[in-house]
Structures are given as structure tokens and as C-alpha cells.
Amino acid sequence: MKQISNEKFGQFLVELRKEKEMTQKELAEKLFVSDKTVSKWECGVSQTKGY
């Protein structure tokens, strides 16, 4: 499986979230994580677990 950088994943997540017209909080609720976690993902600060 090919891995992408945290920065690329973050940019992808921002684009997808905005395309769906969702806030970070709304996305976080759907994923059962905090909005701070979504923010970290989008900034490329935190790595996601490979689920």
C-alpha cells in the first residue's frame, strides 16, 4: 500500500470537507473524533492510524 505525506492527506481532507460543505466539528462528529483532531490532520501535524 502506498503512503502519502501528512501534508497531502491534510490538503485532501480540507478539499473534501469543503466540497461537502462541512465544518471541522461536523466532520469530527461523523468520525467520532474531536474537532481538534480534524484540525491537526488538516494541518499535517498528526498522522492518521491506518484503519
Biopython code that builds the backbone (N, CA, C, O; Angstrom):
import numpy as np
from Bio.PDB.StructureBuilder import StructureBuilder

atoms = [
    (1, "MET", "N", (0.830, -1.166, 0.000)),
    (1, "MET", "CA", (0.000, 0.000, 0.000)),
    (1, "MET", "C", (0.891, 1.251, 0.000)),
    (1, "MET", "O", (1.840, 1.349, 0.778)),
    (2, "LYS", "N", (0.573, 2.184, -0.870)),
    (2, "LYS", "CA", (1.341, 3.416, -0.972)),
    (2, "LYS", "C", (0.894, 4.399, 0.107)),
    (2, "LYS", "O", (-0.301, 4.574, 0.345)),
    (3, "GLN", "N", (1.860, 5.033, 0.750)),
    (3, "GLN", "CA", (1.547, 6.024, 1.771)),
    (3, "GLN", "C", (1.692, 7.422, 1.196)),
    (3, "GLN", "O", (2.519, 7.666, 0.318)),
    (4, "ILE", "N", (0.867, 8.343, 1.709)),
    (4, "ILE", "CA", (1.000, 9.738, 1.324)),
    (4, "ILE", "C", (1.467, 10.528, 2.544)),
    (4, "ILE", "O", (1.309, 10.085, 3.681)),
    (5, "SER", "N", (2.033, 11.680, 2.295)),
    (5, "SER", "CA", (2.523, 12.501, 3.400)),
    (5, "SER", "C", (1.352, 13.069, 4.197)),
    (5, "SER", "O", (0.229, 13.163, 3.703)),
    (6, "ASN", "N", (1.637, 13.438, 5.419)),
    (6, "ASN", "CA", (0.609, 14.050, 6.263)),
    (6, "ASN", "C", (0.070, 15.324, 5.625)),
    (6, "ASN", "O", (-1.124, 15.609, 5.710)),
    (7, "GLU", "N", (0.946, 16.084, 4.989)),
    (7, "GLU", "CA", (0.532, 17.335, 4.359)),
    (7, "GLU", "C", (-0.433, 17.092, 3.201)),
    (7, "GLU", "O", (-1.434, 17.795, 3.061)),
    (8, "LYS", "N", (-0.128, 16.100, 2.377)),
    (8, "LYS", "CA", (-1.006, 15.795, 1.245)),
    (8, "LYS", "C", (-2.355, 15.276, 1.731)),
    (8, "LYS", "O", (-3.398, 15.636, 1.184)),
    (9, "PHE", "N", (-2.333, 14.435, 2.754)),
    (9, "PHE", "CA", (-3.589, 13.934, 3.304)),
    (9, "PHE", "C", (-4.406, 15.089, 3.868)),
    (9, "PHE", "O", (-5.619, 15.155, 3.667)),
    (10, "GLY", "N", (-3.744, 15.993, 4.571)),
    (10, "GLY", "CA", (-4.433, 17.146, 5.154)),
    (10, "GLY", "C", (-5.098, 17.995, 4.097)),
    (10, "GLY", "O", (-6.247, 18.405, 4.258)),
    (11, "GLN", "N", (-4.381, 18.263, 3.008)),
    (11, "GLN", "CA", (-4.951, 19.069, 1.926)),
    (11, "GLN", "C", (-6.140, 18.353, 1.294)),
    (11, "GLN", "O", (-7.156, 18.979, 0.992)),
    (12, "PHE", "N", (-6.016, 17.051, 1.094)),
    (12, "PHE", "CA", (-7.115, 16.258, 0.543)),
    (12, "PHE", "C", (-8.336, 16.333, 1.456)),
    (12, "PHE", "O", (-9.462, 16.493, 0.984)),
    (13, "LEU", "N", (-8.108, 16.219, 2.753)),
    (13, "LEU", "CA", (-9.210, 16.257, 3.717)),
    (13, "LEU", "C", (-9.908, 17.613, 3.712)),
    (13, "LEU", "O", (-11.136, 17.683, 3.749)),
    (14, "VAL", "N", (-9.129, 18.682, 3.665)),
    (14, "VAL", "CA", (-9.708, 20.038, 3.615)),
    (14, "VAL", "C", (-10.585, 20.182, 2.381)),
    (14, "VAL", "O", (-11.722, 20.645, 2.473)),
    (15, "GLU", "N", (-10.058, 19.785, 1.224)),
    (15, "GLU", "CA", (-10.804, 19.923, -0.030)),
    (15, "GLU", "C", (-12.096, 19.121, 0.001)),
    (15, "GLU", "O", (-13.150, 19.615, -0.397)),
    (16, "LEU", "N", (-12.013, 17.894, 0.472)),
    (16, "LEU", "CA", (-13.196, 17.038, 0.526)),
    (16, "LEU", "C", (-14.229, 17.578, 1.506)),
    (16, "LEU", "O", (-15.424, 17.592, 1.212)),
    (17, "ARG", "N", (-13.766, 18.021, 2.668)),
    (17, "ARG", "CA", (-14.679, 18.560, 3.681)),
    (17, "ARG", "C", (-15.395, 19.802, 3.163)),
    (17, "ARG", "O", (-16.602, 19.951, 3.349)),
    (18, "LYS", "N", (-14.650, 20.689, 2.515)),
    (18, "LYS", "CA", (-15.256, 21.910, 1.981)),
    (18, "LYS", "C", (-16.201, 21.613, 0.825)),
    (18, "LYS", "O", (-17.230, 22.269, 0.668)),
    (19, "GLU", "N", (-15.841, 20.614, 0.015)),
    (19, "GLU", "CA", (-16.713, 20.197, -1.088)),
    (19, "GLU", "C", (-18.066, 19.731, -0.557)),
    (19, "GLU", "O", (-19.107, 19.961, -1.173)),
    (20, "LYS", "N", (-18.026, 19.072, 0.599)),
    (20, "LYS", "CA", (-19.257, 18.572, 1.232)),
    (20, "LYS", "C", (-19.922, 19.626, 2.112)),
    (20, "LYS", "O", (-20.942, 19.366, 2.751)),
    (21, "GLU", "N", (-19.317, 20.842, 2.137)),
    (21, "GLU", "CA", (-19.832, 21.962, 2.924)),
    (21, "GLU", "C", (-20.010, 21.590, 4.399)),
    (21, "GLU", "O", (-21.057, 21.825, 5.003)),
    (22, "MET", "N", (-18.953, 21.006, 4.949)),
    (22, "MET", "CA", (-18.962, 20.592, 6.349)),
    (22, "MET", "C", (-17.944, 21.403, 7.126)),
    (22, "MET", "O", (-16.919, 21.819, 6.586)),
    (23, "THR", "N", (-18.237, 21.625, 8.398)),
    (23, "THR", "CA", (-17.260, 22.240, 9.295)),
    (23, "THR", "C", (-16.369, 21.133, 9.849)),
    (23, "THR", "O", (-16.667, 19.946, 9.713)),
    (24, "GLN", "N", (-15.276, 21.545, 10.473)),
    (24, "GLN", "CA", (-14.417, 20.563, 11.120)),
    (24, "GLN", "C", (-15.183, 19.842, 12.217)),
    (24, "GLN", "O", (-15.016, 18.638, 12.410)),
    (25, "LYS", "N", (-16.016, 20.571, 12.929)),
    (25, "LYS", "CA", (-16.792, 19.970, 14.017)),
    (25, "LYS", "C", (-17.772, 18.924, 13.474)),
    (25, "LYS", "O", (-17.912, 17.850, 14.060)),
    (26, "GLU", "N", (-18.442, 19.223, 12.378)),
    (26, "GLU", "CA", (-19.383, 18.268, 11.785)),
    (26, "GLU", "C", (-18.671, 16.997, 11.329)),
    (26, "GLU", "O", (-19.156, 15.888, 11.553)),
    (27, "LEU", "N", (-17.517, 17.171, 10.690)),
    (27, "LEU", "CA", (-16.748, 16.005, 10.254)),
    (27, "LEU", "C", (-16.281, 15.195, 11.454)),
    (27, "LEU", "O", (-16.353, 13.966, 11.451)),
    (28, "ALA", "N", (-15.809, 15.882, 12.466)),
    (28, "ALA", "CA", (-15.330, 15.210, 13.674)),
    (28, "ALA", "C", (-16.430, 14.355, 14.302)),
    (28, "ALA", "O", (-16.181, 13.226, 14.722)),
    (29, "GLU", "N", (-17.632, 14.893, 14.362)),
    (29, "GLU", "CA", (-18.754, 14.141, 14.943)),
    (29, "GLU", "C", (-19.038, 12.876, 14.149)),
    (29, "GLU", "O", (-19.328, 11.831, 14.730)),
    (30, "LYS", "N", (-18.958, 12.962, 12.825)),
    (30, "LYS", "CA", (-19.198, 11.780, 11.990)),
    (30, "LYS", "C", (-18.113, 10.723, 12.167)),
    (30, "LYS", "O", (-18.378, 9.528, 12.037)),
    (31, "LEU", "N", (-16.887, 11.168, 12.466)),
    (31, "LEU", "CA", (-15.759, 10.245, 12.606)),
    (31, "LEU", "C", (-15.493, 9.845, 14.057)),
    (31, "LEU", "O", (-14.581, 9.069, 14.341)),
    (32, "PHE", "N", (-16.305, 10.386, 14.970)),
    (32, "PHE", "CA", (-16.161, 10.098, 16.406)),
    (32, "PHE", "C", (-14.787, 10.492, 16.939)),
    (32, "PHE", "O", (-14.173, 9.767, 17.722)),
    (33, "VAL", "N", (-14.318, 11.670, 16.490)),
    (33, "VAL", "CA", (-13.077, 12.260, 16.992)),
    (33, "VAL", "C", (-13.379, 13.710, 17.352)),
    (33, "VAL", "O", (-14.478, 14.202, 17.098)),
    (34, "SER", "N", (-12.404, 14.390, 17.941)),
    (34, "SER", "CA", (-12.615, 15.796, 18.287)),
    (34, "SER", "C", (-12.327, 16.690, 17.083)),
    (34, "SER", "O", (-11.636, 16.294, 16.144)),
    (35, "ASP", "N", (-12.872, 17.906, 17.135)),
    (35, "ASP", "CA", (-12.590, 18.849, 16.064)),
    (35, "ASP", "C", (-11.119, 19.256, 16.069)),
    (35, "ASP", "O", (-10.580, 19.645, 15.033)),
    (36, "LYS", "N", (-10.472, 19.169, 17.221)),
    (36, "LYS", "CA", (-9.038, 19.453, 17.297)),
    (36, "LYS", "C", (-8.244, 18.403, 16.523)),
    (36, "LYS", "O", (-7.228, 18.720, 15.904)),
    (37, "THR", "N", (-8.704, 17.166, 16.558)),
    (37, "THR", "CA", (-8.048, 16.094, 15.807)),
    (37, "THR", "C", (-8.159, 16.360, 14.311)),
    (37, "THR", "O", (-7.178, 16.219, 13.580)),
    (38, "VAL", "N", (-9.344, 16.742, 13.855)),
    (38, "VAL", "CA", (-9.530, 17.055, 12.435)),
    (38, "VAL", "C", (-8.618, 18.209, 12.035)),
    (38, "VAL", "O", (-8.006, 18.181, 10.967)),
    (39, "SER", "N", (-8.528, 19.212, 12.882)),
    (39, "SER", "CA", (-7.657, 20.350, 12.614)),
    (39, "SER", "C", (-6.202, 19.911, 12.471)),
    (39, "SER", "O", (-5.500, 20.365, 11.568)),
    (40, "LYS", "N", (-5.758, 19.042, 13.348)),
    (40, "LYS", "CA", (-4.379, 18.540, 13.280)),
    (40, "LYS", "C", (-4.150, 17.757, 11.995)),
    (40, "LYS", "O", (-3.109, 17.899, 11.352)),
    (41, "TRP", "N", (-5.119, 16.934, 11.624)),
    (41, "TRP", "CA", (-4.998, 16.185, 10.375)),
    (41, "TRP", "C", (-4.863, 17.140, 9.201)),
    (41, "TRP", "O", (-3.996, 16.970, 8.344)),
    (42, "GLU", "N", (-5.737, 18.156, 9.170)),
    (42, "GLU", "CA", (-5.738, 19.082, 8.046)),
    (42, "GLU", "C", (-4.459, 19.912, 7.976)),
    (42, "GLU", "O", (-4.038, 20.311, 6.889)),
    (43, "CYS", "N", (-3.846, 20.173, 9.109)),
    (43, "CYS", "CA", (-2.593, 20.938, 9.144)),
    (43, "CYS", "C", (-1.369, 20.051, 8.901)),
    (43, "CYS", "O", (-0.249, 20.546, 8.784)),
    (44, "GLY", "N", (-1.594, 18.739, 8.826)),
    (44, "GLY", "CA", (-0.494, 17.813, 8.605)),
    (44, "GLY", "C", (0.345, 17.570, 9.843)),
    (44, "GLY", "O", (1.476, 17.092, 9.755)),
    (45, "VAL", "N", (-0.215, 17.904, 11.002)),
    (45, "VAL", "CA", (0.517, 17.776, 12.261)),
    (45, "VAL", "C", (0.447, 16.360, 12.820)),
    (45, "VAL", "O", (1.413, 15.857, 13.395)),
    (46, "SER", "N", (-0.691, 15.734, 12.646)),
    (46, "SER", "CA", (-0.923, 14.428, 13.258)),
    (46, "SER", "C", (-1.171, 13.383, 12.179)),
    (46, "SER", "O", (-1.853, 13.642, 11.188)),
    (47, "GLN", "N", (-0.617, 12.222, 12.383)),
    (47, "GLN", "CA", (-0.786, 11.135, 11.427)),
    (47, "GLN", "C", (-2.021, 10.329, 11.791)),
    (47, "GLN", "O", (-2.299, 10.093, 12.967)),
    (48, "THR", "N", (-2.759, 9.908, 10.769)),
    (48, "THR", "CA", (-3.914, 9.051, 10.995)),
    (48, "THR", "C", (-3.452, 7.626, 11.200)),
    (48, "THR", "O", (-2.377, 7.238, 10.743)),
    (49, "LYS", "N", (-4.259, 6.858, 11.880)),
    (49, "LYS", "CA", (-3.977, 5.430, 12.026)),
    (49, "LYS", "C", (-4.538, 4.720, 10.809)),
    (49, "LYS", "O", (-5.590, 5.099, 10.293)),
    (50, "GLY", "N", (-3.850, 3.708, 10.355)),
    (50, "GLY", "CA", (-4.243, 3.014, 9.124)),
    (50, "GLY", "C", (-5.423, 2.080, 9.297)),
    (50, "GLY", "O", (-5.268, 0.859, 9.282)),
    (51, "TYR", "N", (-6.599, 2.653, 9.460)),
    (51, "TYR", "CA", (-7.812, 1.831, 9.573)),
    (51, "TYR", "C", (-8.358, 1.540, 8.215)),
    (51, "TYR", "O", (-9.377, 0.861, 8.093)),
]
sb = StructureBuilder()
sb.init_structure("model")
sb.init_model(0)
sb.init_chain("A")
sb.init_seg("    ")
for serial, (resi, resn, name, xyz) in enumerate(atoms, 1):
    if name == "N":
        sb.init_residue(resn, " ", resi, " ")
    sb.init_atom(name, np.array(xyz, "f"), 0.0, 1.0, " ", f" {name:<3s}", serial, name[0])
structure = sb.get_structure()
